[in-house]
Amino acid sequence: MAQQVFATKGNLINAKHSLRQAQLGYELMDRKRNILIREMVTLTDKAKELSASLENTFAEAYSALQNANVIEGVLIEKVGTLPIDSSIEISYRSVMGIEIPEVTGGDAEPKLCYSLADTVSSFDRAYVCFLKAKQTGLLLAEIENSVYRLSVAIRKSQKRANALKNILIPTYREQVKFITEALEEKEREEFSRQKIIKARVAK
């Protein structure tokens, strides 16, 4: 590609400017990639903890519900009295230009929506556990979606950084080298020509 560039001082200035811009772009892209990787690793560790917690919470909830079923029989009517939560909302925050979801809402505290006289303690415990599982599940979904978005952004950043490092920067370096050497060769030729002219004039 360097051979296609005319060896002029203007092109040399442009090539040096493009080289500096490409190097700066690579540094910024590499820094962005590292920040996103750190964020993703932190969220991945948190997702593992939440996943284990969610599994334990569900196990406890189903165990309590099974006990309640054994004691009271089928609980379809009582379960039907529990309210449907429609307060969940999704907003977004920006991390290095990447839109990361934030889930808000959901009843965090249990609400008494059935008669305590008509249920056993295992049913109450199952209700509390499922409520906790819902909150943990919402947070886990938020984090896993964030990890996915970050991983996509990291791949894009990596591709752009590689393009800058392996294609653009070497190309501009080659251009600068080619133009510099061509201009130096012209200067040497001009210097030699001037010497010959002076020598002839002196004779």
Secondary structure, DSSP 8 states (H G I E B T S, - for coil): -GGGS---HHHHHHHHHHHHHHHHHHHHHHHHHHHHHHHHHHHHHHHHHHHHHHHHHHHHHHHHHHHHHHHH---HHHHHTS------EEEEEEETTEEEEEEE-S--S----S-GGGS-HHHHHHHHHHHHHHHHHHHHHHHHHHHHHHHHHHHHHHHHHHHIIIIIHHHHHHHHHHHHHHHHHHHHHHHHHHHHHHHHHH-
